[in-house]
Amino acid sequence: MPELPEVEGVARALQPRLCGRRILTVQITRPRLVAPQTAAAFAAGVEGATFTDVGRRGKYLLLHLDNAYTLLVHLRMAGRFLYVMPCDPLPKFVHAIFDLDNDRRLAFQDQRHFAVMRLVRTDELNQLKELRNLAPEPLGPAFTPAYLQQVLAATRRPVKEVLLDQRCVAGLGNIYAAEALFAVGVNPKTRANNIPKAKVKRLWAVIRMLLESAIEAGSTIDVNPESIAGQYFGAAYAEALLVYDREGKPCVRCETPIVRIRQGQRSTYFCPQCQPQRHARSGRQSGR
């Protein structure tokens, strides 16, 4: 699933292509994409509107329109945008097509059928169930060392699970959580409230550094308009990853093989030598 840097990259790629562009017609070929609205109601709500801005909140894309509505989009596992000519053939699994006033099409493809696209009132965004409980943005001013310390001190849950909880840290996902914990030498099963304050402050700094670096890595890519996808930034940054998806490979620090376990139905990667297990919760631990 695309994480904060990838979603931010998609937003930045869409911004110059969409802002000022008017939507002429809309085709929804998979009605469940825009549920609970009907495809007809969704199309009626956006046709004739102009894109005014493209932003992000957590892992959600926010495509703002001049009619007081916003398209709320979650890419989930495989959602991606394509910005193409009307005569260009479209691939399979395109579920939404927006014909624009500059002889271009914005198409949305989702092979896994998990993506979400909702039309909501812009002035009600903060009241939506998807957004109202999101934590502060990790690159924003409200995400401070004191905030992270308070969040971690309040729970005995494994720290990796807390970092992935969007009510605790918005936008952070599996990749960057694993990398951050490796950087500070914290075992992912460590109880959150047992992490020393000094390590929490270091973890705060590393999270911000990793996200900023990943965003910057994505910004250096010449985006292919025909595939504005959430995956290409992660792929570009893959060479910089030290533990994620490196099961069995030698640790870059100590050469101990990287271990993969399951936490919260997700894979977690860490070095058992550099991230020793201290104050970890018993119960759900290793497994594939």
Residue frames relative to the residue before (quaternion, step in Angstrom):
aa qw qx qy qz dx dy dz
M 1.0000 0.0000 0.0000 0.0000 0.00 0.00 0.00
P 0.4994 -0.6518 0.4674 0.3275 3.63 -0.83 0.87
E 0.2537 -0.7621 0.5810 0.1315 3.54 -1.04 0.85
L 0.8124 -0.3026 0.1673 0.4696 3.56 -1.30 0.02
P 0.6971 0.4650 -0.3210 0.4413 3.68 0.68 -0.89
E 0.6629 0.5082 -0.3147 0.4509 3.57 0.99 -0.80
V 0.6636 0.4855 -0.3036 0.4815 3.58 0.96 -0.86
E 0.6192 0.5275 -0.3380 0.4734 3.59 1.04 -0.74
G 0.6450 0.5247 -0.3174 0.4560 3.56 1.01 -0.77
V 0.6349 0.5111 -0.3275 0.4779 3.58 1.00 -0.77
A 0.6431 0.5232 -0.3242 0.4557 3.58 0.93 -0.89
R 0.6828 0.4817 -0.2925 0.4650 3.59 0.90 -0.87
A 0.6467 0.5071 -0.3253 0.4678 3.59 1.09 -0.62
L 0.6842 0.4844 -0.2856 0.4644 3.58 1.05 -0.74
Q 0.5512 0.6717 -0.3828 0.3139 3.57 1.03 -0.81
P 0.7608 0.3716 -0.2503 0.4694 3.66 0.55 -0.98
R 0.6549 0.5279 -0.3116 0.4420 3.58 1.16 -0.48
L 0.7737 0.3820 -0.1864 0.4699 3.57 1.06 -0.70
C 0.6098 0.5935 -0.3778 0.3650 3.60 0.93 -0.78
G 0.7971 0.2374 -0.2153 0.5119 3.56 -0.78 1.09
R 0.5968 0.5669 -0.3571 0.4415 3.57 1.29 -0.12
R 0.3003 -0.7600 0.5561 0.1519 3.55 -0.93 0.97
I 0.3919 -0.7065 0.5447 0.2248 3.57 -1.07 0.82
L 0.2628 -0.7880 0.5402 0.1346 3.58 -0.60 1.14
T 0.7888 -0.0943 0.1025 0.5987 3.55 0.77 -1.06
V 0.1853 -0.7657 0.6070 0.1043 3.55 -1.29 0.46
Q 0.0963 -0.7622 0.6376 0.0572 3.53 -1.06 0.84
I 0.0916 -0.7667 0.6342 0.0386 3.57 -0.84 1.01
T 0.1428 -0.8326 0.5334 0.0426 3.57 -0.41 1.23
R 0.7349 0.2329 -0.1963 0.6059 3.58 1.29 -0.06
P 0.3075 -0.8148 0.4576 0.1796 3.60 0.05 1.25
R 0.6015 0.5843 -0.3725 0.3975 3.61 1.05 -0.64
L 0.5306 0.6325 -0.4075 0.3904 3.60 1.17 -0.44
V 0.7916 0.3068 -0.1440 0.5085 3.60 0.93 -0.87
A 0.3396 0.7491 -0.5029 0.2658 3.62 1.23 0.22
P 0.5378 -0.0969 -0.8330 -0.0860 1.59 -2.23 1.16
Q 0.4755 0.6447 -0.4727 0.3671 3.63 1.16 0.08
T 0.4679 -0.6126 0.5374 0.3421 3.54 -1.23 0.37
A 0.6411 -0.5218 0.3890 0.4067 3.56 -1.23 0.41
A 0.6538 0.5209 -0.3169 0.4482 3.58 1.00 -0.81
A 0.6658 0.4934 -0.3040 0.4700 3.59 0.94 -0.84
F 0.6253 0.5325 -0.3330 0.4633 3.57 1.02 -0.78
A 0.6703 0.4986 -0.2990 0.4612 3.58 0.84 -0.98
A 0.6614 0.5089 -0.3114 0.4546 3.59 0.93 -0.85
G 0.6750 0.5207 -0.2897 0.4350 3.57 1.11 -0.65
V 0.7629 0.3544 -0.2015 0.5018 3.59 1.17 -0.41
E 0.5672 0.6075 -0.4016 0.3846 3.61 1.08 -0.52
G 0.7791 0.2772 -0.2465 0.5053 3.55 -0.83 1.05
A 0.6020 0.5595 -0.3606 0.4410 3.60 1.23 -0.26
T 0.3186 -0.7381 0.5697 0.1708 3.54 -1.27 0.52
F 0.4591 -0.6589 0.5204 0.2904 3.55 -1.01 0.82
T 0.1596 -0.8097 0.5604 0.0692 3.59 -0.84 0.97
D 0.7977 -0.0593 0.0694 0.5961 3.60 1.12 -0.57
V 0.1635 -0.7462 0.6337 0.1222 3.54 -1.30 0.44
G 0.0604 0.8112 -0.5759 0.0811 3.56 -0.68 1.09
R 0.3309 -0.7186 0.5783 0.1991 3.52 -1.35 -0.26
R 0.0021 -0.7437 0.6677 0.0333 3.54 -1.25 0.58
G 0.7951 -0.0403 -0.0310 0.6043 3.55 -0.40 1.24
K 0.7651 -0.2959 0.2516 0.5137 3.57 -0.75 -1.08
Y 0.5475 0.6128 -0.3903 0.4153 3.59 1.28 0.25
L 0.3202 -0.6985 0.6075 0.2011 3.54 -1.11 0.79
L 0.1449 -0.7770 0.6091 0.0653 3.57 -1.06 0.82
L 0.0555 -0.7946 0.6043 -0.0171 3.58 -0.42 1.26
H 0.1819 -0.8360 0.5140 0.0623 3.55 -0.14 1.34
L 0.2020 -0.7756 0.5931 0.0762 3.54 -1.10 0.87
D 0.5484 -0.6461 0.4287 0.3131 3.56 -1.21 0.49
N 0.6140 0.5446 -0.3570 0.4461 3.61 1.23 0.14
A 0.6026 -0.5972 0.3244 0.4184 3.57 1.30 0.54
Y 0.6250 0.4897 -0.3627 0.4878 3.57 1.20 0.48
T 0.1993 -0.7619 0.6072 0.1049 3.54 -1.31 0.45
L 0.3359 -0.6914 0.5975 0.2284 3.54 -1.13 0.74
L 0.1604 -0.7704 0.6149 0.0519 3.54 -0.68 1.18
V 0.0056 0.8282 -0.5559 0.0707 3.58 -0.52 1.19
H 0.0597 -0.7487 0.6588 0.0428 3.54 -1.03 0.89
L 0.3914 -0.7668 0.4656 0.2050 3.56 -0.61 1.17
R 0.1801 -0.8008 0.5367 0.1954 3.56 1.19 -0.65
M 0.8485 -0.2166 0.1242 0.4666 3.59 -1.02 -0.75
A 0.8605 0.0948 0.0179 0.5003 3.58 0.82 -0.92
G 0.3866 0.7386 -0.4852 0.2637 3.61 1.15 0.23
R 0.1154 0.7841 -0.6049 0.0773 3.56 -1.03 0.74
F 0.3765 -0.7018 0.5635 0.2195 3.53 -1.27 0.57
L 0.1248 -0.7477 0.6468 0.0842 3.52 -1.25 0.62
Y 0.1547 -0.7760 0.6090 0.0540 3.57 -0.92 0.97
V 0.1455 0.8413 -0.4820 0.1968 3.56 0.05 1.34
M 0.5850 -0.5345 0.4702 0.3886 3.51 -1.40 0.07
P 0.6169 -0.5722 0.3824 0.3819 3.61 -1.10 0.58
C 0.6925 0.4797 -0.2818 0.4592 3.58 1.09 -0.63
D 0.5227 0.6459 -0.4147 0.3711 3.60 1.23 -0.23
P 0.4582 -0.6707 0.4979 0.3039 3.60 -0.94 0.81
L 0.3145 -0.7504 0.5526 0.1807 3.54 -1.00 0.81
P 0.4872 -0.6614 0.4776 0.3115 3.61 -1.04 0.67
K 0.6722 -0.4539 0.3740 0.4497 3.55 -1.29 -0.01
F 0.8199 0.3115 -0.2183 0.4279 3.51 -1.38 0.32
V 0.3772 0.6620 -0.5405 0.3569 3.58 1.04 0.77
H 0.1288 -0.8498 0.5109 0.0119 3.56 -0.51 1.21
A 0.7788 0.1449 -0.1146 0.5994 3.60 1.25 -0.14
I 0.0447 -0.7855 0.6172 -0.0073 3.56 -0.99 0.92
F 0.1055 -0.7802 0.6162 0.0227 3.55 -0.77 1.13
D 0.2000 -0.7638 0.6032 0.1129 3.60 -0.60 1.12
L 0.2078 -0.8146 0.5378 0.0629 3.56 -0.68 1.20
D 0.6079 -0.6104 0.3903 0.3248 3.54 -1.28 0.39
N 0.6508 0.4879 -0.3317 0.4780 3.62 1.24 0.19
D 0.5631 -0.6206 0.3636 0.4070 3.56 1.21 0.60
R 0.5591 0.5396 -0.4197 0.4693 3.54 0.98 0.93
R 0.2614 -0.7346 0.6025 0.1706 3.52 -1.32 0.36
L 0.1851 -0.7167 0.6580 0.1383 3.51 -1.15 0.74
A 0.0376 -0.8081 0.5874 -0.0218 3.55 -0.52 1.21
F 0.1986 -0.7671 0.5979 0.1209 3.55 -1.16 0.62
Q 0.1214 -0.8019 0.5849 0.0072 3.52 -0.72 1.20
D 0.0641 0.7899 -0.6069 0.0594 3.57 -1.02 0.80
Q 0.2258 -0.8235 0.5096 0.1054 3.55 0.01 1.31
R 0.7247 0.4447 -0.2515 0.4624 3.60 1.03 -0.72
H 0.3620 -0.7715 0.4579 0.2531 3.61 1.27 -0.20
F 0.4905 0.6586 -0.4383 0.3654 3.59 1.08 0.69
A 0.5327 0.6721 -0.3993 0.3241 3.59 1.18 -0.45
V 0.2531 -0.7526 0.5949 0.1249 3.52 -1.31 0.51
M 0.0338 0.7687 -0.6382 0.0270 3.57 -1.03 0.84
R 0.0419 0.8116 -0.5773 0.0793 3.56 -0.55 1.20
L 0.2865 -0.7168 0.6089 0.1828 3.54 -1.17 0.68
V 0.0639 0.8185 -0.5607 0.1080 3.58 -0.48 1.21
R 0.5737 -0.5667 0.4547 0.3781 3.54 -1.23 0.41
T 0.5161 -0.6750 0.4347 0.2984 3.55 -0.83 1.01
D 0.7000 0.4726 -0.2856 0.4529 3.59 0.94 -0.80
E 0.6846 0.4461 -0.2911 0.4976 3.59 1.28 0.00
L 0.3239 0.7869 -0.4806 0.2121 3.59 1.27 0.13
N 0.7119 0.4790 -0.2725 0.4353 3.56 0.81 -0.99
Q 0.6619 0.4918 -0.3118 0.4720 3.59 1.24 -0.26
L 0.4852 0.6731 -0.4385 0.3453 3.59 1.25 -0.15
K 0.5638 -0.6127 0.4293 0.3500 3.56 -1.05 0.74
E 0.6327 0.5491 -0.3387 0.4284 3.59 1.09 -0.62
L 0.7964 0.3358 -0.1438 0.4820 3.59 1.04 -0.72
R 0.6121 0.6313 -0.3636 0.3076 3.58 0.98 -0.75
N 0.7532 0.3748 -0.2159 0.4956 3.61 1.09 -0.60
L 0.3992 0.7237 -0.4801 0.2937 3.57 1.23 0.20
A 0.4994 -0.6526 0.4937 0.2846 3.54 -1.12 0.78
P 0.6742 -0.4521 0.3620 0.4584 3.60 -1.24 0.05
E 0.5610 -0.5833 0.4684 0.3546 3.55 -1.19 0.57
P 0.4749 -0.7093 0.4349 0.2867 3.63 -0.76 0.94
L 0.6976 0.4010 -0.2815 0.5228 3.60 1.22 -0.23
G 0.5701 0.6010 -0.3710 0.4197 3.57 1.30 0.16
P 0.6934 -0.5191 0.3217 0.3824 3.57 -1.27 0.31
A 0.6488 0.5379 -0.3295 0.4256 3.60 1.10 -0.54
F 0.6239 0.5054 -0.3388 0.4904 3.58 1.24 -0.34
T 0.0925 0.8158 -0.5514 0.1478 3.55 0.09 1.35
P 0.6562 -0.4738 0.3773 0.4502 3.62 -1.21 0.17
A 0.6404 0.5266 -0.3273 0.4534 3.57 1.02 -0.77
Y 0.6290 0.5255 -0.3373 0.4631 3.58 1.01 -0.77
L 0.6826 0.4820 -0.3000 0.4602 3.59 0.81 -0.97
Q 0.6207 0.5388 -0.3357 0.4601 3.58 1.02 -0.76
Q 0.6573 0.5113 -0.3076 0.4604 3.58 0.93 -0.87
V 0.6614 0.5128 -0.3062 0.4537 3.57 0.92 -0.91
L 0.7101 0.4549 -0.2700 0.4647 3.59 0.83 -0.94
A 0.6571 0.5303 -0.3128 0.4349 3.58 0.99 -0.79
A 0.6649 0.5491 -0.2934 0.4126 3.57 1.19 -0.52
T 0.7840 0.2880 -0.1501 0.5291 3.61 1.21 -0.10
R 0.3635 -0.7069 0.5671 0.2158 3.54 -1.27 0.59
R 0.3906 0.7249 -0.4813 0.3005 3.59 1.21 0.16
P 0.6065 -0.5351 0.4212 0.4104 3.61 -1.16 0.43
V 0.5664 -0.6498 0.3816 0.3337 3.56 -0.84 0.95
K 0.6159 0.5478 -0.3672 0.4310 3.62 0.98 -0.69
E 0.6594 0.4998 -0.3170 0.4636 3.59 0.93 -0.82
V 0.6332 0.5248 -0.3348 0.4599 3.60 1.03 -0.71
L 0.6646 0.5124 -0.3105 0.4465 3.59 0.90 -0.87
L 0.6900 0.4641 -0.2820 0.4786 3.59 1.11 -0.61
D 0.5405 0.6134 -0.3984 0.4158 3.58 1.25 -0.25
Q 0.3694 -0.7738 0.4724 0.2040 3.59 -0.44 1.21
R 0.5828 0.5501 -0.3755 0.4656 3.58 1.26 -0.15
C 0.6894 0.4443 -0.2619 0.5085 3.57 1.31 -0.26
V 0.7766 -0.0277 0.0468 0.6277 3.58 0.95 -0.90
A 0.2765 -0.7978 0.5142 0.1506 3.61 -0.38 1.18
G 0.8303 0.2667 -0.1964 0.4482 3.54 -0.97 0.91
L 0.5862 0.5765 -0.3833 0.4207 3.58 1.16 -0.43
G 0.0904 -0.8160 0.5707 0.0149 3.55 -0.94 0.91
N 0.8182 -0.3269 0.1936 0.4316 3.50 -1.38 -0.11
I 0.6644 0.5266 -0.3168 0.4254 3.57 0.88 -0.91
Y 0.7774 0.3851 -0.2093 0.4512 3.54 0.57 -1.16
A 0.5699 0.5571 -0.3884 0.4626 3.60 1.19 -0.39
A 0.6574 0.5035 -0.3054 0.4701 3.59 0.95 -0.88
E 0.6709 0.4996 -0.2995 0.4588 3.57 0.93 -0.88
A 0.6518 0.5205 -0.3196 0.4494 3.59 0.97 -0.82
L 0.6709 0.4920 -0.3075 0.4618 3.58 0.91 -0.86
F 0.6205 0.5206 -0.3439 0.4751 3.59 1.05 -0.65
A 0.6509 0.5444 -0.3219 0.4200 3.58 0.89 -0.89
V 0.7602 0.3472 -0.1956 0.5132 3.59 1.02 -0.75
G 0.4992 -0.7036 0.4034 0.3050 3.60 1.24 0.11
V 0.4707 0.6586 -0.4474 0.3801 3.57 1.08 0.71
N 0.4282 -0.6871 0.5283 0.2559 3.56 -0.89 0.96
P 0.5103 -0.6850 0.4191 0.3076 3.63 -0.81 0.89
K 0.6692 0.4878 -0.3060 0.4696 3.62 1.20 -0.39
T 0.4231 0.7147 -0.4623 0.3105 3.59 1.26 -0.02
R 0.4937 -0.6396 0.4955 0.3187 3.56 -0.99 0.82
A 0.5445 -0.6700 0.4015 0.3055 3.54 -0.79 1.06
N 0.7187 0.4624 -0.2663 0.4458 3.58 0.93 -0.85
N 0.6411 0.5146 -0.3331 0.4617 3.59 1.27 0.05
I 0.4971 0.6435 -0.4422 0.3785 3.59 1.22 0.13
P 0.4637 -0.6947 0.4674 0.2896 3.64 -0.71 0.98
K 0.6319 -0.5672 0.3773 0.3697 3.55 -1.12 0.69
A 0.6335 0.5377 -0.3444 0.4371 3.58 0.96 -0.78
K 0.6680 0.4839 -0.3010 0.4786 3.58 1.03 -0.79
V 0.6019 0.5507 -0.3565 0.4553 3.58 1.08 -0.68
K 0.6559 0.5039 -0.3139 0.4662 3.58 0.92 -0.87
R 0.6492 0.4986 -0.3123 0.4820 3.56 1.02 -0.79
L 0.6315 0.5312 -0.3282 0.4597 3.59 1.02 -0.81
W 0.6171 0.5445 -0.3332 0.4602 3.59 1.00 -0.83
A 0.6904 0.4808 -0.2837 0.4601 3.58 0.84 -0.97
V 0.6667 0.5085 -0.3038 0.4523 3.58 0.96 -0.86
I 0.6093 0.5469 -0.3555 0.4509 3.61 0.98 -0.78
R 0.6847 0.4786 -0.2861 0.4693 3.56 0.84 -0.96
M 0.6562 0.5182 -0.3157 0.4486 3.58 0.93 -0.86
L 0.6667 0.5071 -0.3057 0.4527 3.58 0.91 -0.90
L 0.6739 0.4920 -0.2989 0.4630 3.57 0.90 -0.89
E 0.6534 0.5053 -0.3136 0.4683 3.58 0.94 -0.84
S 0.6578 0.5095 -0.3120 0.4586 3.59 0.98 -0.83
A 0.6617 0.5036 -0.3107 0.4605 3.57 0.98 -0.83
I 0.6308 0.5164 -0.3312 0.4752 3.59 1.02 -0.76
E 0.6616 0.5024 -0.3064 0.4649 3.57 0.93 -0.89
A 0.6232 0.5326 -0.3441 0.4577 3.60 0.99 -0.76
G 0.6660 0.4981 -0.3000 0.4671 3.56 1.00 -0.79
S 0.6555 0.5407 -0.3201 0.4188 3.56 1.02 -0.77
T 0.6385 0.5284 -0.3337 0.4493 3.60 1.21 -0.31
I 0.5729 0.6019 -0.3748 0.4111 3.59 1.29 -0.12
D 0.3824 -0.6799 0.5747 0.2477 3.55 -1.07 0.77
V 0.2919 -0.8126 0.4793 0.1571 3.55 -0.09 1.34
N 0.3488 -0.7023 0.5855 0.2056 3.53 -1.01 0.89
P 0.4006 -0.7484 0.4649 0.2516 3.64 -0.40 1.13
E 0.6594 0.5242 -0.3178 0.4351 3.56 1.09 -0.60
S 0.7832 0.1883 -0.1279 0.5787 3.59 1.25 -0.04
I 0.0757 0.7835 -0.6067 0.1107 3.58 0.40 1.23
A 0.1315 0.8422 -0.4990 0.1562 3.53 0.27 1.31
G 0.5587 -0.6207 0.4417 0.3279 3.52 -1.26 0.45
Q 0.6494 0.5783 -0.3164 0.3792 3.58 1.17 -0.41
Y 0.6288 0.6067 -0.3678 0.3182 3.61 0.97 -0.68
F 0.6127 0.5359 -0.3757 0.4430 3.60 1.06 -0.50
G 0.6397 0.5187 -0.3281 0.4627 3.59 0.98 -0.81
A 0.6429 0.5230 -0.3242 0.4560 3.56 1.02 -0.80
A 0.6580 0.5150 -0.3120 0.4522 3.57 0.98 -0.81
Y 0.7177 0.4419 -0.2374 0.4831 3.56 1.10 -0.72
A 0.4283 0.7569 -0.4311 0.2402 3.58 1.28 -0.28
E 0.6416 0.5530 -0.3369 0.4112 3.59 0.97 -0.77
A 0.6682 0.4991 -0.2998 0.4631 3.57 1.19 -0.47
L 0.5421 0.6311 -0.4054 0.3788 3.61 1.22 -0.22
L 0.2956 -0.8074 0.4981 0.1119 3.55 -0.85 1.05
V 0.8084 0.1729 -0.1104 0.5518 3.62 1.10 -0.54
Y 0.6124 0.5893 -0.3715 0.3737 3.60 0.94 -0.77
D 0.8545 0.0573 -0.0913 0.5081 3.56 -0.95 1.04
R 0.5618 0.5928 -0.3895 0.4258 3.60 1.14 0.62
E 0.1417 0.8276 -0.5308 0.1155 3.59 1.08 0.65
G 0.8291 0.2091 -0.1793 0.4866 3.56 -0.90 1.00
K 0.6026 0.5466 -0.3681 0.4501 3.59 1.20 -0.27
P 0.5793 -0.6147 0.3978 0.3582 3.61 -1.09 0.61
C 0.5296 -0.6133 0.4881 0.3242 3.53 -1.07 0.81
V 0.5053 -0.6724 0.4529 0.2957 3.58 -0.94 0.84
R 0.6828 0.4715 -0.2850 0.4798 3.58 1.24 -0.35
C 0.8512 0.1331 -0.0102 0.5077 3.56 0.70 -1.12
E 0.4442 -0.7274 0.4102 0.3245 3.60 1.33 -0.06
T 0.4030 0.6729 -0.5033 0.3627 3.60 1.21 0.33
P 0.5223 -0.6436 0.4388 0.3470 3.64 -0.86 0.79
I 0.4635 -0.6647 0.5181 0.2737 3.55 -1.02 0.87
V 0.2674 -0.7758 0.5604 0.1126 3.56 -0.97 0.95
R 0.1763 -0.7543 0.6213 0.1180 3.53 -1.18 0.65
I 0.0122 -0.7754 0.6313 -0.0109 3.56 -0.95 0.93
R 0.4410 -0.6555 0.5285 0.3106 3.56 -1.32 0.01
Q 0.0569 0.7673 -0.6360 0.0588 3.53 -0.97 0.96
G 0.8442 -0.0231 -0.0051 0.5355 3.55 -0.71 1.04
Q 0.6582 -0.5382 0.2836 0.4436 3.58 1.05 0.89
R 0.6497 0.4546 -0.3395 0.5060 3.57 1.20 0.51
S 0.5204 -0.6185 0.4849 0.3338 3.55 -1.22 0.47
T 0.0995 -0.7657 0.6337 0.0471 3.53 -1.08 0.85
Y 0.1556 -0.7921 0.5875 0.0568 3.55 -0.89 0.96
F 0.1789 0.7767 -0.5904 0.1273 3.57 -0.99 0.85
C 0.4376 -0.6499 0.5484 0.2922 3.54 -1.35 0.23
P 0.3761 -0.7579 0.4801 0.2315 3.63 -0.52 1.08
Q 0.6411 0.5103 -0.3299 0.4689 3.59 1.19 -0.40
C 0.7437 0.3954 -0.2186 0.4928 3.59 0.84 -0.95
Q 0.7567 0.2590 -0.1554 0.5798 3.58 1.24 -0.43
P 0.0597 -0.8475 0.5269 0.0240 3.59 0.52 1.15
Q 0.4916 -0.6760 0.4738 0.2772 3.52 -1.13 0.72
R 0.1230 0.7650 -0.6191 0.1279 3.54 -0.65 1.20
H 0.8500 0.0556 -0.0681 0.5194 3.56 -1.00 0.89
A 0.3333 0.7538 -0.5081 0.2500 3.59 1.04 0.66
R 0.5087 -0.6447 0.4851 0.3003 3.52 -1.16 0.66
S 0.4013 -0.6850 0.5449 0.2700 3.55 -0.99 0.78
G 0.5435 0.6077 -0.4589 0.3532 3.56 -1.26 0.23
R 0.8362 -0.0427 0.0516 0.5443 3.58 -0.80 -1.03
Q 0.1257 0.7959 -0.5810 0.1152 3.56 -0.50 1.13
S 0.8669 -0.0613 0.0241 0.4941 3.55 -0.71 -1.02
G 0.3249 0.7129 -0.5809 0.2209 3.48 -1.34 0.41
R 0.3616 -0.7328 0.5311 0.2241 3.53 -1.17 0.32
